[in-house]
Amino acid sequence: MNLDTVKEYANIDYILISCIILLIIVYSFAFFVRKLQIPSKVPISMQKVLIITAHPDDECMFFSPTIQALLNAGHFVHVLCLSNGNFYGLGKTRSLELFSSCEILGVPLRNVHLFNHSDLQDHPAHPWKTKNVEKIILPVLYYLQPHLVITFDDYGVSGHSNHISIHDALQGLTNKGILPNNLRGFRLESISICRKYVSILDLPMTVLTSRYLALSSPLGFLKGWWAMLNHWSQFVWFRALYIIFSRYMLMNTLQEILPQDVCASDTEDEENPPKTEHADDGQEPKPKRKRKSTQKTTHR
């Protein structure tokens, strides 16, 4: 190896070390200055927050930074999981794992609520009906009377149909204006796959572009890992890669759920399922498409 090659490698090492130091500085600055802050219309210092998830492990796999940021700020956090994750017949095991994970994150066990409704079974290819989700979550919202409710957005981070169904139900309740008074809804922002698996490297972009940011401390980051490890029944090799590289283990960005304009035809379509048109070429019948909302939504 000649001298020029040694100098080239030395320059590369210098650049890498400089980038790592810069990222650590940015991370430290963001953690101490930009903690999760959601202005509230409720005139109290302590707030009750409800996190709605679809399956056991969602709470730590996607919402760990948010849960820990809220707990550290003194808020009362509840977790509502709408299924026991029985897709592989491990519902009882996954239920126990959920309670163990929440306890590690700092959520009291009395604040963990788990449903196992026959209409809301874990299945990535079977979206939950919006009306069924609404029937479950609306009474819970009125019973717990939270000030904030947080769930997935319209992509559900991973594209899982059950995640998306929860967002659609909460958005629908918001549109109808039947949520409890002073309740504000927020959704976890889905990002592009290029940003999703770069961990701390996504921090500069996140700090610059996001209004509501929850950032884990180094100890909180390790808590999220430990909570994930307690979901042993789901821990396959790619989950190990996820907890190392996913930025959702380190940071969350939220967007407020606001009422949207809904076309009259959308309401009619929900009450009367769309008719199908049979093609002459032997293909499966295709349902007629619904008209989209007139208000733009953020989707990544």
C-alpha positions as CSV (number, residue, x, y, z in Angstrom):
1,M,0.0,0.0,0.0
2,N,1.6,3.3,-1.1
3,L,1.5,6.6,0.7
4,D,-1.2,8.1,-1.5
5,T,-3.6,5.3,-0.6
6,V,-2.9,5.7,3.1
7,K,-3.6,9.4,2.9
8,E,-6.9,8.6,1.0
9,Y,-8.1,6.3,3.7
10,A,-7.1,8.8,6.4
11,N,-9.2,11.4,4.7
12,I,-12.2,9.1,4.5
13,D,-11.8,8.3,8.2
14,Y,-11.5,12.0,9.0
15,I,-14.7,12.8,7.1
16,L,-16.6,9.9,8.8
17,I,-15.5,10.9,12.3
18,S,-16.5,14.6,11.6
19,C,-19.9,13.5,10.4
20,I,-20.5,11.4,13.4
21,I,-19.4,14.2,15.8
22,L,-21.7,16.6,13.9
23,L,-24.7,14.3,14.2
24,I,-24.0,13.8,17.9
25,I,-24.0,17.6,18.4
26,V,-27.2,18.0,16.4
27,Y,-28.8,15.1,18.3
28,S,-27.8,16.7,21.7
29,F,-29.1,20.1,20.6
30,A,-32.4,18.7,19.3
31,F,-33.0,16.6,22.4
32,F,-32.5,19.4,24.9
33,V,-34.2,22.1,22.9
34,R,-36.9,20.4,20.7
35,K,-38.8,18.1,23.0
36,L,-42.4,17.1,22.2
37,Q,-44.5,20.2,22.8
38,I,-48.2,20.2,21.7
39,P,-50.0,23.5,22.7
40,S,-53.2,22.6,24.4
41,K,-56.5,24.4,24.7
42,V,-57.2,22.5,28.0
43,P,-56.2,24.9,30.8
44,I,-54.3,22.3,32.9
45,S,-50.7,21.4,33.2
46,M,-51.1,17.6,33.2
47,Q,-52.9,16.0,30.3
48,K,-54.3,12.6,29.7
49,V,-53.1,11.1,26.4
50,L,-54.4,8.0,24.6
51,I,-52.2,6.1,22.1
52,I,-54.3,3.9,19.8
53,T,-52.5,0.9,18.2
54,A,-53.6,-2.1,16.2
55,H,-51.3,-4.9,17.5
56,P,-49.0,-5.7,20.4
57,D,-45.5,-4.4,19.6
58,D,-46.9,-1.3,17.8
59,E,-46.4,0.7,21.0
60,C,-42.7,0.2,21.1
61,M,-42.0,-0.4,17.4
62,F,-43.5,2.9,16.3
63,F,-44.6,5.1,19.3
64,S,-41.8,4.6,21.8
65,P,-40.3,8.1,21.5
66,T,-43.7,9.7,21.8
67,I,-44.8,7.7,24.8
68,Q,-41.5,8.4,26.6
69,A,-41.5,12.1,25.8
70,L,-45.0,12.5,27.1
71,L,-44.3,10.5,30.3
72,N,-41.1,12.5,30.9
73,A,-43.2,15.7,30.5
74,G,-45.5,14.5,33.3
75,H,-48.5,13.5,31.2
76,F,-50.8,10.5,31.9
77,V,-50.4,8.0,29.1
78,H,-52.9,5.3,28.2
79,V,-52.4,2.7,25.5
80,L,-55.4,1.2,23.6
81,C,-54.5,-1.9,21.5
82,L,-57.4,-3.0,19.3
83,S,-56.3,-6.6,18.7
84,N,-54.3,-9.3,20.5
85,G,-52.2,-10.0,17.3
86,N,-53.6,-13.5,16.8
87,F,-52.6,-13.8,13.1
88,Y,-50.3,-16.8,13.9
89,G,-52.4,-18.1,16.8
90,L,-50.2,-16.4,19.4
91,G,-52.8,-14.0,20.8
92,K,-52.4,-15.0,24.5
93,T,-48.6,-14.8,24.3
94,R,-48.6,-11.5,22.5
95,S,-51.1,-10.1,25.0
96,L,-48.6,-10.8,27.9
97,E,-45.8,-9.3,25.8
98,L,-47.8,-6.1,25.4
99,F,-48.2,-5.5,29.1
100,S,-44.5,-6.3,29.7
101,S,-43.4,-3.9,27.0
102,C,-45.7,-1.0,28.3
103,E,-44.3,-1.6,31.8
104,I,-40.8,-1.1,30.5
105,L,-41.7,2.1,28.6
106,G,-43.2,3.4,31.9
107,V,-46.9,3.1,31.2
108,P,-48.8,1.8,34.3
109,L,-50.5,-1.6,33.6
110,R,-53.8,-0.1,34.7
111,N,-53.5,2.3,31.7
112,V,-53.1,-0.5,29.2
113,H,-56.3,-1.5,27.4
114,L,-56.5,-4.5,25.1
115,F,-59.4,-5.6,22.9
116,N,-60.0,-8.8,21.1
117,H,-63.1,-8.2,19.1
118,S,-64.2,-10.7,16.5
119,D,-64.6,-7.9,13.9
120,L,-61.0,-6.6,14.6
121,Q,-58.7,-9.5,14.1
122,D,-55.1,-9.1,13.1
123,H,-54.7,-9.6,9.3
124,P,-52.6,-7.5,6.9
125,A,-54.9,-8.3,3.9
126,H,-58.2,-7.7,5.7
127,P,-58.8,-4.0,6.4
128,W,-61.1,-3.4,9.4
129,K,-64.4,-1.7,8.6
130,T,-64.3,1.9,9.7
131,K,-67.7,1.7,11.5
132,N,-66.5,-1.3,13.6
133,V,-63.4,0.6,14.7
134,E,-65.5,3.7,15.5
135,K,-67.8,1.6,17.6
136,I,-64.9,0.5,19.7
137,I,-62.9,3.7,20.1
138,L,-65.6,6.2,20.6
139,P,-67.0,4.8,23.9
140,V,-63.4,4.5,25.1
141,L,-62.7,8.2,24.3
142,Y,-65.8,9.2,26.2
143,Y,-65.0,7.0,29.1
144,L,-61.3,8.0,29.5
145,Q,-61.9,11.6,28.4
146,P,-58.3,12.1,27.1
147,H,-57.1,15.6,26.1
148,L,-55.0,14.1,23.2
149,V,-55.4,11.0,21.1
150,I,-52.5,9.8,18.9
151,T,-52.6,7.0,16.3
152,F,-51.3,6.2,12.8
153,D,-51.7,8.3,9.6
154,D,-53.3,7.3,6.4
155,Y,-50.3,5.1,5.4
156,G,-49.8,3.5,8.8
157,V,-46.0,3.7,8.7
158,S,-45.7,0.2,7.3
159,G,-48.8,0.2,5.1
160,H,-50.5,-2.4,7.3
161,S,-54.3,-2.3,6.6
162,N,-55.2,-2.5,10.2
163,H,-53.1,0.6,11.0
164,I,-54.8,2.6,8.2
165,S,-58.2,1.5,9.4
166,I,-57.6,3.2,12.8
167,H,-56.6,6.4,11.2
168,D,-59.6,6.3,8.9
169,A,-61.9,5.8,11.9
170,L,-60.5,8.6,13.9
171,Q,-60.5,10.9,10.9
172,G,-64.1,10.0,10.3
173,L,-65.1,10.8,13.9
174,T,-63.3,14.1,13.6
175,N,-65.2,14.9,10.4
176,K,-68.5,14.1,12.0
177,G,-67.7,16.4,15.0
178,I,-68.8,13.8,17.6
179,L,-65.5,13.5,19.5
180,P,-65.4,14.7,23.2
181,N,-65.0,18.4,23.7
182,N,-61.4,19.7,23.8
183,L,-60.0,16.5,22.4
184,R,-57.3,16.9,19.8
185,G,-56.2,14.1,17.5
186,F,-52.7,13.6,16.2
187,R,-51.3,11.1,13.7
188,L,-47.8,9.6,13.5
189,E,-46.2,10.8,10.3
190,S,-45.2,8.1,7.7
191,I,-42.0,9.0,5.8
192,S,-40.2,7.6,2.7
193,I,-38.3,4.4,3.0
194,C,-35.1,6.3,2.3
195,R,-35.5,8.2,5.5
196,K,-37.2,5.4,7.5
197,Y,-34.0,3.3,7.9
198,V,-31.2,5.8,8.4
199,S,-31.8,6.2,12.1
200,I,-30.0,9.3,13.5
201,L,-29.0,10.4,10.0
202,D,-32.6,11.6,9.5
203,L,-32.4,14.0,12.5
204,P,-31.3,17.2,10.7
205,M,-34.1,16.9,8.1
206,T,-36.6,16.0,10.9
207,V,-35.6,19.0,13.0
208,L,-35.9,21.4,10.1
209,T,-39.2,20.2,8.7
210,S,-41.3,19.0,11.6
211,R,-43.4,21.0,14.0
212,Y,-44.2,18.3,16.6
213,L,-41.2,16.2,17.4
214,A,-40.6,13.5,20.0
215,L,-37.0,12.6,20.4
216,S,-35.7,9.8,22.7
217,S,-32.9,10.3,25.1
218,P,-30.0,7.8,24.9
219,L,-31.6,6.0,27.9
220,G,-35.1,6.1,26.3
221,F,-33.6,4.7,23.1
222,L,-32.3,1.7,25.1
223,K,-35.7,1.4,26.8
224,G,-37.3,1.1,23.3
225,W,-34.9,-1.6,22.4
226,W,-35.6,-3.5,25.6
227,A,-39.4,-3.2,25.1
228,M,-39.0,-4.6,21.6
229,L,-36.9,-7.5,22.9
230,N,-39.8,-8.4,25.2
231,H,-41.9,-9.2,22.1
232,W,-40.0,-12.5,21.7
233,S,-42.7,-14.3,19.7
234,Q,-42.3,-11.7,16.9
235,F,-38.5,-11.3,17.1
236,V,-37.1,-12.6,13.8
237,W,-33.9,-11.5,12.2
238,F,-35.2,-8.5,10.3
239,R,-36.6,-7.1,13.6
240,A,-33.0,-6.9,14.9
241,L,-32.2,-4.8,11.8
242,Y,-35.3,-2.7,12.4
243,I,-34.4,-1.7,16.0
244,I,-30.9,-0.7,14.9
245,F,-31.7,1.3,11.8
246,S,-35.3,2.5,12.1
247,R,-35.7,6.2,12.9
248,Y,-39.0,5.4,14.6
249,M,-37.0,3.9,17.5
250,L,-35.3,7.2,18.0
251,M,-37.8,9.9,16.9
252,N,-41.4,10.5,16.0
253,T,-43.0,13.4,14.2
254,L,-46.7,14.1,14.5
255,Q,-49.4,15.9,12.5
256,E,-52.7,17.2,13.9
257,I,-55.9,15.5,12.6
258,L,-58.2,18.2,11.4
259,P,-61.7,18.0,9.9
260,Q,-61.8,17.4,6.2
261,D,-64.4,18.2,3.6
262,V,-66.4,15.0,2.7
263,C,-68.3,14.6,-0.5
264,A,-72.0,13.6,-0.2
265,S,-71.4,10.7,-2.5
266,D,-68.8,9.3,0.0
267,T,-71.5,9.0,2.7
268,E,-73.9,7.3,0.2
269,D,-71.2,4.8,-0.8
270,E,-70.7,3.8,2.8
271,E,-74.4,3.1,3.3
272,N,-74.8,1.4,-0.2
273,P,-71.8,-0.7,-1.2
274,P,-70.6,0.1,-4.8
275,K,-72.0,-2.1,-7.6
276,T,-69.6,-4.1,-9.6
277,E,-69.2,-4.1,-13.4
278,H,-68.5,-7.5,-15.0
279,A,-65.9,-7.4,-17.7
280,D,-66.4,-9.4,-20.9
281,D,-62.8,-10.7,-20.9
282,G,-63.3,-12.9,-17.9
283,Q,-61.5,-10.7,-15.4
284,E,-62.8,-10.2,-11.9
285,P,-65.4,-7.5,-11.4
286,K,-64.1,-4.1,-10.4
287,P,-65.8,-1.8,-7.9
288,K,-66.6,1.7,-8.9
289,R,-64.2,4.2,-7.4
290,K,-65.1,6.7,-4.7
291,R,-64.6,10.4,-5.2
292,K,-61.7,11.7,-3.2
293,S,-62.0,14.3,-0.5
294,T,-61.8,17.9,-1.8
295,Q,-59.2,18.8,0.8
296,K,-55.6,17.8,0.3
297,T,-54.0,15.6,2.9
298,T,-50.3,15.0,3.7
299,H,-49.2,11.6,2.5
300,R,-45.7,10.2,2.1
